[in-house]
Amino acid sequence: MRQQTNPSLLNNIRIVLVNTSHPGNIGAAARAMKNMGLSRLTLVEPEDYPSLEAISRSVGAVDLLDDAIVVKDLNEAISGCVWVAGTSARLRTIEWPILEPRECVQKALENIEQGDIAIVFGRENSGLTNEEMEKCNALLHIPTNPDFSSLNIAAAVQVVCYEFRMALTNSRVTKHKGNKHRYDALANSSQLDGMYGHLNEALEYLGFFGTNNPDIVMRRLKGLFNRAGTTQRELSIMRGICSAIQDKKRPR
């Protein structure tokens, strides 16, 4: 029997390619997405796009290329998303939750009814930077043959899109009972960025950083809040704390 997917939930999934150098990979990724019923492609500063090679490699997915959104940075690409995963072939010194594709998709689907989620794929040669990973809730790692671990970006997109399609068949979609208060919904990426800036200012005001590198401290704090799945209510509390700190007399 042919399985049907829930198109409304598929439309909440963004596939984001960062600084892709080969236009053929963009076309092949679009084809992989369309194979699995996904349609929202976002490109962050592609090196060569639009391109006839991208069109050629997309085969029947030219419509996805026509509708693709091209942006200047990752912040714009994930703006408004409530949950973001960044893909990487290598593990990082700063710890993010590391999920395999099926685990990652299941975690994403826990939040998909609250808003858009994004899966971010980095540069072909160097992947995502630590600064870009700071914006993600989890790291997606596709296990491969350790003797030949290099995976083409379009193949990686295919793996992830396949898992979404399988998880979103009618027989496997889990409906969550009850309605959350709107302030208990997850904070989106733009709201979190605003809070991080406010927290950084408050900690500077306290003289908290001292001789520590503020960038490293903030990176760890961002990892903490990303892992926690911060809600809008919790974010509001944190911003209230930051404002209270700044309203106090500066310590000596």
Number of C-alpha atoms within 10 A of each C-alpha: 3 4 10 12 19 14 13 9 17 20 15 19 23 21 25 24 27 25 21 23 16 17 21 21 21 28 26 25 29 31 27 24 26 20 16 19 18 24 24 21 23 25 25 21 17 20 13 16 18 14 14 13 17 23 23 15 19 24 12 14 22 18 14 22 24 11 12 17 14 18 15 13 14 19 15 14 23 25 16 17 22 27 28 24 26 24 26 21 18 12 12 13 7 12 13 22 14 20 19 14 22 18 13 22 24 16 15 23 21 13 16 21 16 18 16 22 25 26 25 29 24 22 17 18 9 10 21 21 12 12 10 16 25 20 23 25 25 25 26 28 19 19 12 11 8 7 6 7 11 12 14 13 21 20 14 18 23 21 17 23 26 21 17 25 21 18 19 22 15 12 11 10 14 11 8 8 6 6 8 9 8 11 13 14 20 22 24 23 22 17 17 21 16 12 18 20 12 19 20 19 16 20 17 14 17 17 13 12 15 10 7 9 9 14 12 11 12 18 17 15 16 21 20 15 15 22 15 10 17 18 19 18 15 16 21 15 12 16 18 13 15 19 15 11 17 17 10 10 9 10 7 5
